[in-house]
């Protein structure tokens, strides 16, 4: 297992180039367990929204794209589907009780979004076009009736699209039987050989699902064109005007609001005057970002658009440093821009800063959302983050909100301490503002009205895993600081908790520090990002520290640890590739199979690094127990009740990790249950056992990074 070259990460880092089905199941079972936590941005650019709510008569309908789970073996190239990708549709009554549920199969590999129209529902999918073939279907708009019977589709083909929805999102509106779609795409290679990114807009006539107008070329704002466009919004106002909002980083470099010449409700709106160069009648750069054209970092996140009786409101958060912004550590504030309908221009735009968090603040707000309750106003809500001791900011459970009026002025700001926002846009429902969150769980709904915010958990089974109940650790666990065994670091891990001693030891040694607000989250499923952070922090902290010397590599808080895990081959055989590692490590949960493989890979690395190995005393496979006590593989395998179901690629790792007592059975019967998902408490337990086994058998002692001691790096685990 040789260390991979750093150049791999430099070449793979994403820098955007610049330009001058049928129902599968239905019933009333427990709600689906999905995950929609997190906002609508992935660092500098937005991502397609995966979860939605809409009102259907007296009921509330939840629509969520479940990305599923799969296990990819990089050695064999085989993929095992743990949970298929699907679209979840659930109907709730006014009391948030589940009435009906069904799932739909995605029709193309890429998810674009959902729109609930007046008469129809629409799901939007896409696929890549690597051959740049003008006949390839790149976006499919699927039409359903309100009972979710499939009626038809519209296919956008070619469309100068290499990858649809890339580095952006997708939003829709409709008017007089026409659906309007505003999204992003990576385009065909240009003369410089690069695939540039921009926005893309088209319309669909709903009665026959015909695409009647579209623009996907290269132009300027007179055609509605923005590049790069990192987020896209569209609405049809009460007068039938089509209005868009884009987050640009070059042409133009700012948040740009545009109003089209043609009215909505007929076949043409882009080329209504014969040429797309006349598509837009007015535009307003409501906010500009400092920095060179095309610098991906803008320090801002443009997150909503709404109409009022007299104008348009654009909501965004901004650090204020442009290209010099550091999203993880800089404070952002909330802004609301009002643009007059009668003076659609910069001079007709008023930008209000709603918060005043300073650079020394311990909290900030991000990603504001607008929920109209009428033409004269509505609510604005935003997520809160708080600063940890290391200087990084992490999302907490708090949400701030206020009422806004037609001209963008707001009421006093209120705070709901235990009401997390998600990428589900809130809607008005029965006089309340309603949204929901899931975290590999069934939904929790939140309802906001004049009395505040109420959390409403949905009844039914939630996804749980059997706690790792140790028969006996290989080495009896002792408190890290004798005499302090009665103390508790985390309020949700009392002395009576089965994992108390393991979690306390990890906290005392600086291996973990919880999820904030004095909690550890013992029953939360652990993500790869958290696992990487825990174990890399213990054994290779200096290597993780070194990545901070190359800021361009740090896109997410967990990147230094994930990069070390990948760089040292600890991730070999796990269920993701490099792109998933960089973009979804905080969303993918860890199975028992993958934890066994990860730990075995680490032990194998130490064997490779040892002097005995370097002197040719055996292969890595022969020295797989180099820092392990001796065990008889055949006996270990015979004692695993479900050994026959263990995939071949995991068998060596499972044998070693079970044979050394690092991971034990889950039910007292010797069943390994490899597809079971690990919790944070289980991970702390297994980590402690792993450290004990390796240390007792001559492995390097755990150590803590200098940057971690100085409080200069992320420690949100």
N, C-alpha and C positions, 0 to 999 in steps of 0.2 A: 504494500500500500504506500506508494510514493506520493509525496506532496505534489499537488497540482501547481502549475505555474500561475502566478498572479495575473499574467497577461490574459489568461482565459476570462477573468472577470472584466478586465478593461475592454476586451473586444466584445464581450457579451452585454455590456451595460447599454441600456436603451437611451439613445439620444435621437430625438425626432429631427428629420431633415427639414430644411427651410426652402420655401419657394418664393423669386421676385414675384295536429292529428286526431287522432281518434281517442275517445275516453278509454282508459285502461281499467279503472275500478271506480266504483261509487258506493256510498253507504254512509253510515253515521258512526263510524268507529272513532277512536280518539283522534284529536287533531294531529296533523303531521308534525314531526320533529325536524326543524330546519334551523338555519342560522342566518339572520339578517342584521346582526349587530354591526356597527360601523357606519360611517357616513357614506357620502356619494363620491368621495375623492380618494384616489390612491396616490398620495403625495401631490405632485404638481398638476395632475390631470384627473378628470372624472372617469367613472366606470359606469357601465349600464346598470340601471336600477333593477334589483331582483325582486322587490316586494311592493305590493300595492293593496289599497283598499278602495272599494266603491260601494255606493248605496244602491240596492235593488229593491224598490218598494220599501217595505218596513224592515228589511234585512240588511245586514252588512256582509260583504263578500271579500274574502282575503284571496289574493292571487300572488303566488310566490314561485319564482324559478329556483328549484333546488339543484344546486350544482352537483349533488351526489358525492360519492366517495369511490375512489378506485386505487388499486395497489399496482404500481408499475415496477417490474423487476428489470433494472438496467442491465443485468447480466444476460438474461434470456430474452429480453424484449417483450415478455408476456405481461398483459394487464389483467388483473382480476377486479371485477366490478363488485364493490362492497355494497353500494347503494346507487341505483341508476339515476341519471339525470331525469328530472321530471318537472312538470308544472303542476303545482298544488292549487286546487280551487276548493275553498271551504266557505260555507254559508253559516252565518251566525244571526241569532235574533237580536232584538233590541237590548236584551239582558246579557249579551255576549255568550250565549249558550250555543254550542255547535248543533246545527240542524242537518247539514248534509256535507258530504265531501267527495271529491273525485280527483283523479290525476290524469294529466294529458302528456303524451309523449312528445318531446321536442322534435320538430321536423327537419331542422338543420343543426349543425354542430354548435354554432355561436348564438348566444342569447342577445337579443336587441332590447325588447321591452314589451309592455302591455298597455293597451288603452281601452277604457270602457266608454263606448259611444252611446248615443241616445237610443239607437235601435240595435246595435251590434257590439260585440266584443272583438278585439283584435290582439293576436299574439304575433310578434315579429322576430324572425330568426334570420341568421345569415351564415355564410361560409366563405372561406378564403378562396382567392382566385390566383394561385401562384403562376399559372400559365398566362395570365393577363388576357384571357379569352373573352371577347365581347359577347359570346353566347352563354357564358357561365352565369347561373343564377347566384347573385351575391346577397340579395335580401329578399325574403319572402314574407309577405303580409298575409296572415291567415285570418279569415273572417268566420265568426261564430254568431249564432243567435244568442239570445239571453239565457237559453237553457243549455248552452255550450254544445249545440249541434254544429258540426263543421259545415259551412256553406260554400266556401270557395277561397281563392287566393289570388294575390297579385305578385308577380315576380319582376324584380328589377335585375336586369342582366348587364354584365360588363360594367357599365357605369364608371369607367375609369377607377375601378375599385380593386385593390390588391387585398386589403383586409377591411371588412366593414366594422363599424363601431369602435375602431381602434383609437385609444387615448382620448376617448370622449364618451358621450352618453347618447340617449335617444329620447325625444319627447314628441308628443302628438297633440293635435287639436282637430276639431271637425266643425263644419258649417254647411248647412243646406245639402247634405248628402255627399260631402267631399271630406276625405281624411288627409290631413297635412302632417308630414313627418320630417323632422329636423334632427340630423344625427351627424356622425363623423365617419371618416374613412381614411385609410392609408391608400394612396393612389398608385397607379401604374408608375414604373420607373421612368424618371425624366431623363433629359440629356446628360445629366451628371451621374446617372446610374443609381440615384437614390429614390426611395419611395417616400414622397412628401405626404404630409397629413393636412387635412382641411375639413371643413364641414360639407354636408351633402343634404339637399332638400328635395322632396318630391311630393306629389299629390296623387291620391287614389279616388276614383269615382266609385262609391260604395255599391251602387245598384248592380254593376257588372264587374267590379274589381279590376278596373282598367287604370293603369298609370297614365295620367293625362298630361303631366308636366313634371320636369325635373331639371336640376342643375347639379353637376358633379365635376365641372371643369375647373380651370384656373382663371381667376379674374381679379376683381376687387370688390369693395363693398357695394358698388352700384349693381352688382349681380347677387348680392347677399353673401359673398364669399369672404371667409375668414380663415387665415392659416398662420400658425397652427390654431385650431379651435379646440380648446380643452374641455368645454362644456357647452351644451346647446339647449335652448328653450324656445318654444313657439306657442303663441296664443292667437286666437281670432277674437277681436274685441266686440263690444256690443254694436258697433257700426259696421262690422264685417271686414275690418282691416286686419291684415296678417302682420304680426309683430314678432320679431325674433330677438334673442339675446345670446351672445357668444362670449366666451372667455378666450381672447386672443393673446398670442405672445409675440406677434410680428406684424402682420398686416390685417388689422392694426394691432399694436401692442397695448391692449387694454380691454375693458368690458365695453362692448359695442352693442347698442340697441338700434334695430333697423325696422322701418315700416315700409311695406311693399306698396307699389302703385296700384295694382289691381285688387279689387275686392275678392274676398273668398266666395265660394259657391258656384264657380264655373270651371270649365276645363283648364283654362290657362291662368296662371298668376305670376309665373316667372317670365314667360315669353308672351305675355298678353299683348305687348306692343311690338311684337315681331322679333325682339332681340332680348336676351337676358341682360344686356348692358343697361337696360332701362327698368330692371325689375324693382329696384328699391327707390323710393321717392325721397325718404329722409333717413338720416342716421345720426346718432349721438354717441360720442365716446364719453361714457359716463364716468370712467375712471381709467387712468393710464398707469402703467407700471414702469419704473425706471429700469435701465439695462438695455443691452443691445438687442436689436430685432432678432427674434428666434431663440433667445435664451429661454430655455424651458422653465426655469425658476422665475416665477413672478411674485411669489409671496402672498398670493391671493387665491381665494376659492369663490367662484361665482355660483350661487346656489339656488336662486329662485327668481321668478318673474310673475307679476300679477297686475291686473287691471283695476283701476278705481273709476269713480264717476268722472274724474277730471284728468286722469293721467295714468302712468304706468310706474310700477314700483320694481326696482331691481335690488335684490339683496345679495350681499357678499361679505366675506371676512377678508381682512388684509393685514399683513405685518407692517407694510409701509416702507420696506427696504428694497423692493423690486428683486433684481437678480441676485442681490446680496443676502436675501432672506434664508434663514435656516428654519424649516418648518418644524423640526423636532424641539427646538430650544427657544425660538423667538415668540414673543407674545403677539397674538392677533386680536384685533378689535372688530366689532360688528358695525356694518354700514348699511344704510338704506337710502337708495337714490330715487328721487321723484322726478319724472319727466312729464311735462305738460302735454296733453293731447293737442293743444292749440299752438304750442311752440316746441315742436319735436326737434330739439337741438341741444348742444352743450349749454347755450345760454338759457334754455328753458329747463335745465336740469339742476336740481338742488340735491346735494349729497350730504346726508346727516350721519355723523359718527354717534352711534347709540351707546357705546361703552368707552371707557377710558382706562383700560388696563395699561399700566406702565411697564417698562422693561424690567423692573424689579418685582413685578406682581407675582403672586403665587398661583394665580388662576388666569385663564383667558377664555374667550368664547369663540366658537367656530361654526361654520356652515349654517347660517340662518335660513329658515323656511317660512314661507308666507301662506297663511290659510285664510282666504277671504270668507267673511260671513255675510257679505253684501257688497254693493258698489261703494258704500261709504266707509268701509273698513274691514278689519279682521284681526288676526293674531300674527305676531312674528315670534318664532321660537328659535333657540340655538343651543347647541351642546356646550358643556363646560369641560375644561380640562384643568388639572392642577399640577403644580410643579413638585417633583420629588426632590430628595436631598441631593441627587446627582445633577440637578439643573435641567433635567428633561421634563417635558409635559406629557401627561397621560390622561386619557379620557376618564371621567368619573361618572357617577350616576346622576349628576345634577343637570337640570335643564332650566334655562332662564327664558322668560317670555314677557310680552307686553301687548297691549292693544295698539293697533295703528289706525290712523284716520286716512281719509281720501288723499290728503296732501303729503302723507309720509311722516307726520308727527306721531309720537308715541306717548302712551301713558307711562306710569311708573313701572319700572322693571321688577318682576317678581321672580323668585327662585323656587323650584320644586326639587328638593334634595334627592329624592329616590324615584326619578322618572327619566330613564335614559331614552334618548332619541335613537333612531335607526335609519336605514335607508328607505324605510316606508314613509312616503310623504303623508303627513297628517291630512285628514279631511274633516269637514263639518258633518256631523251625524247626530240627529235629534237634539240640536241646540248645543252640542259639545264638540270640541276639537278632539279627534280620536286618531290614535296610531297604535302600532304594536311592535314588540321586539321578540326575537327568538334567539337562543344561543344553544344550538343543538338540542332544542327543547320545543315544547308546545308554546303557543303564544301567550304573552302577557299583554293585555290591552291597557292603554292609558287614556283617560278621559279628562279633558281640561274644560272648565267653565269658570264662572265668576267666583266659585268657592275654592278653586285650586285644582290640583291634579290628583286623580284617583287611579291606583293600579288595580287591575282586574285580572287575576290569573284565570286561565281557562281550565276547567275541570278535565279530568282524564289522566291517563298514565303519562308520566314524563320519562324521558330516556335516562335510565340509570345503569350503572354497572356495579357488580358485586364488589364491595371494598376489598382491597388486598389485605386479607386477614392473615397475618403471619402466624404459621404454627410456632416457630421459634426462629429468630434470626440466626445466621451462621455464627455471629459473635453477639452475645447478649448486649442489647442496646443500653448504654449508660448515658445519663444526661451529660451534655458537653461541659457544664460547669457544676460539679458536685455541690450540693447544698442549695442549688437554685431550682430543684426539680418541681417545686410548686408554683413557679412563675409561669405566666403565659405571655407570649409575644403577640398572638393574634386572638381576637375576641371570639372567632368562630372555630378555634381549636383549643377547647378547654382541656384541663388535665385528664378528664375522663374520656377524651377522644382516643380511638384506637391507634391513631397515627401521631399522637401528641409528642412522644419522645423523638420521633424521626423529624417532624417538622421543627420542633424546638432546636434540635441539633443543627439542622440546616440553616435556621435563622441565626443561631449563635455564631456559626462559622462564616456567615456572610454569603452562603450559597443561594439563599432565597431572601426576599424581603416583602413578599405579599403582593396583593393587588390594589392596595390603597385603602384608606379609611380604617386602618388597623385590622384588615382581614386578609386571610390567606386563600380563601376559596377552595377548601379541601375537596369538595365534591364536584367542582368544575372540571370538565374534561380538559386535559392538558394539550396545548398546541405544540407543533414542532418548534415554533419560535421559542416557546418557554423551555422546552426540553433542551434545545441547543444551548440556550443561555445558561441553564443550570450546570450542565456538564462541561461545557467549554470553559466556563468561569472557574471550575474546580481545577482543571488539568492544563489548559492552554491559555491562561489569561493574557500573557504578554502577546501571544499571537493575535488575539482578538483586539488588544489595545493598538496593535500596529495598523489596523485598518482605519483607525481614526486619523492617521496621517495622510490618508487619501480621501478627502471629503466627498469626491465625486462618486465613490462606491457606496456611500451611506444614504440609502433611500428610505429605510425604515429603521426603527429603533433596534431591531434584532439583527440587522445585517452583519455587524462584526462577528457575531457568534455563528450565524448561519453560514457565512463565508468560510470561517475556519472549519466548521463541520464538513462542508463540501470539499474544501481545499485539502483536508487530511483524510478524505475518503470515508469519513464516518457515515455518510449518507448512502453509500453503495448498497444497492438492493432494496432501497426504500421506495415508497409509492409516488415519487415525483421526480421531475427532471429539474434542470437548472432554473428555467423560467418560473416554475411553480415555487421552487425554493425561494426565489427573490421576491415573488409577488403574493404568495399565498401561504407562507410558512406560519403566519399567525392565525390562519383560518382552518388549516388542516389539523385534524386531531390524530393522536398517536394510538395505534393498536398495540396489543401485547406482542404480536409478531414483530412489528417494526421496532419496538423498544428492545426486544431481545437482539435483533440484528444490529441496532445502533450500538448497544453495549458491547456486543461481540466485536464489532468493527473497531471500537476504541481499544479493547484489549489486544486485538490483532495489531493495531498501530504500535502499542507499547512493545509488543513482542518484536515487531520489525525494527523498532528503534533501539532495542537492547543490544549491548555489546556481544552477547552470545549469538544473537541472530546475525549480526553484521559479520561475525567471524565464520559464518557458514555452518552453524550447529544444527541447522534444520530449516525446513520451509515454514512459512507462516501457518499453514494448516497443521503441520506437525507440532508446532509450538503454540497451538491455539490455547493450551492450558498453561502457558508460560508463567502467568501470574495467577493461575487458578490452582486450588487444591486438586489432587488427583481424583478422578471419578471414572467409573466404568460406563462407557457410552451405551452399551447394549442394555445394561440394567436400568439406566436412566430412561431410555426410550421405552423399555418394557413397562415402566411405571407411569408413563403418560397415557392416561385412559383414552384420549382422542388422538394418539400418535398417527393413526392411519390417515387422518384428515390434515395433518401438518404438511403444507406445500414443500416440495423438494428443496426449493431454494432457501427455506428457513430452517431446515432440519439441523444443520450443523450448529447454528446459533442457538436454537431452542435447546438442543441437547446440552450445550455448554452452560447456558444461563440457568437452566433447571438443575443440572448436575452439581453446580456450585452453590445452589440455594439462593441465588440472587432474585429470581422470580419463582414463586411457588404456585401451586394449584389454586383454583378459585372456589372450590366447593367441597374440599375435604376428600374428594374422590380421585384426585390426581388429574383432573381435566385441565388442560392448558388454556383453552378458549382463546385462541390467538387473535380472532377478529374482535374480541372485546376491546373497548376503548378505555384508556387509562385516565384516571383522575389525577389531580395535582397532589393529593395526599398519597396515592399509590406511588406516584413518581418520586416523591420525597423519600418514601420508604425504600424503594428499589435503589435509588441513588445512594442512600446510606449503606445498604448492603454491598453494592458494587464497590464503593470506596473501601469498605472494610476488607472485602475479599482481596482486592488488588493490593492494598497496603500490607496486609498480613503476609502476602506472598511476594513482597519485594518490589512492588510498583512504586513510582515516585509519589511522594506525599502530596496531598492537595495543597494548593496555594491560591492566593488571592491577588488579583491584578492591582498594580500600583494606581491605575486610573480609577479602579473601583474604590480603593481605599481613599483616594482623594475626592471621591464623590463626583467624578467627571464623566461617568458613562451610565448608560441605561441599566436599571436594575429592577425592571417591572416583572418579576417572577415570584 
